[in-house]
């Protein structure tokens, strides 16, 4: 009976050692195959880019040197007839004092909620807005020292064919 148990343990040890050896060889082979391929380079680039803020929004806010904000387009928008968006902010510590015209448009400003300013920009004639071009500038004043967020929400534009295009957007810490 003792011989059967010893034989079973020896067989198990050989089988487990074989599995470990095959697993190591397979893992090394996959590592060498993947590390020398374009797949590996794409994976590395993907991981590196995940640490950067690589998300490109259609429109986004940028804080200028003089603490003004600019709304910019990251992509070309062609034959724009109007732009509609809402600016969400904390009115207790941040007040939007002025919106400067950088493209020739008529501004319709609606403040139905103190936390939300809705803007409709009707352009006098259809305009092509180029990538990284300022759409308008915002002057704001803070009553407190703490950092506040200003976000753009519900953004879209209408072209000359009256087609509405939804825009992805982002905010900024101010």
N, C-alpha and C positions, 0 to 999 in steps of 0.2 A: 504494500500500500504506500509506503514511504517513497519507493521508486517512482510510482505514478505521479505523486505530488511534485517530486523533484523534476521529473521529465516535463510536467505541465508548466512549472515556473520557468524552466529553461526555454521552453518553446515560446512562452509569453514574452520573455525578455528579448529573444531573437526577433520576434514579430514586432515588438514596440521599438526596438532599435532600428529595424528596417524602416518603419513608418517615419521615424524622426529623420533618418538619413534622406529618404525620398522627399520629405517635406522641405528640408533645407536645400537640397539640390533644385527643387522646383521653385522655391522662393528666390534663390540666387539667379536662376535662369530668367524668371519674370523680371527681376530687378535689372539685370543687364539688358534685356530686350527693351524694356520700357524706357530706361535712362538714355538709350542711344537713339530714340525715335522722336519724331516731331510731337507725338502725343505727350511725352514727358515734358517737352518744352512748353507746350500749351498749358499743361497742368501747373508748371512753375509760374508762368505768366499770370495765370488765373489767380493763383494764391498771392502773388505779389500785388496784383491790382486790387485784391480784396481789402488790402490795408489802406489803400488810397481812396479818396472820395472820387470814384471814377464815374459816378452816375451823372449823366448829362440830362438836364431838364430842358424842356422846350423854352420856357422862360424862367428866369431866376433873378433874385435880388443880390446886389453886390454892395458892400459897404465901401464908400470912397474914403480918401484920406481926411477929408474935412467933415466926416461923420454924416454926410448925406448918403442916400441910398439911390441906386440906379436899377431900374428894371431893364434887363437885357434879354435878347433872344439868342439862343444857342444854335438855332437852325434858321435857314432862310424861310421866310413866310412871304409868299407871292400874292400880289393883287389883294392886299388886305383892305377891307372896307370898314371894319370895326373890330374892336377888341373889348372884351368884357372880362372883368376879374373882380375878386374881392380880396381885401387886405384885412387879415385878422391880427389884432394886436391888443395889448392891455391898455385901456384908456386911462387907468388910474395913475400910471407912471410914464406913459408915452403918449405924446400928442403929435399928430401929423399936422404940420403948420402950412405946408405949401406943396403943390405938385407942379413941377416945371415941365413945360412943353418942349420936347426935343424933336418931335415930328409934328407936322401941322394937322392937329385934330381938334375937335370940339369935345370938351369934357363934360360928361353928365355924372355928377357925384351924388350918391345917395347914402345917407347915414341913417338907416332905420334902427340899427342897434349900435350902441357905443363901442362894442367890441369888434364891429365889422364895418368896413367902409367898402361899398360897392362902386366900382368905376366902370363906365361905359365910354369908350373912346371912339367917337365917330370921326373918321378921316374925311377931309374935304374932297379928296380924290383918291382913288385906289393907289396904294403905295406898296412897294416891295421892301420888306424889312430884312436886312442882311444879317448874317450871323455875327454875334457880339456887338450889335448896334443897340444903342440906348433907345428904349421906347419912351420912357419918361424918367424924371428924377423926383425923389421925395425928400423934402426937408422935414425933419422931426425934432422935437425937443423932449428931453427926459426930465422928470421931476425927481427921480430917485437914482441912486448910483448903481443899483443892481442891474444885471443883464436881463434884457427882455427879448422875446422872440417876435419877429414880424413874419407872417406867413402869407403867401399868395395861394388862394383857393378858388375853385370854380372858374378857371381861366379857359377862354375859348376865343377864337377869332372867326369872322365871317368874311368870305371872299366876294368878288364881284358877281359870282353866280348864286349868291345867297346860301352857299354851303357853309355849315358850321363845323369847325374843326376843334376838338377838345385839345387842350394843351396841358402837358405835365408841368408842374411848377414846384418851386421850393421857397424856403424862407431864409432868414438870416438872423443871427444874434446881434442885438444892437445895444 
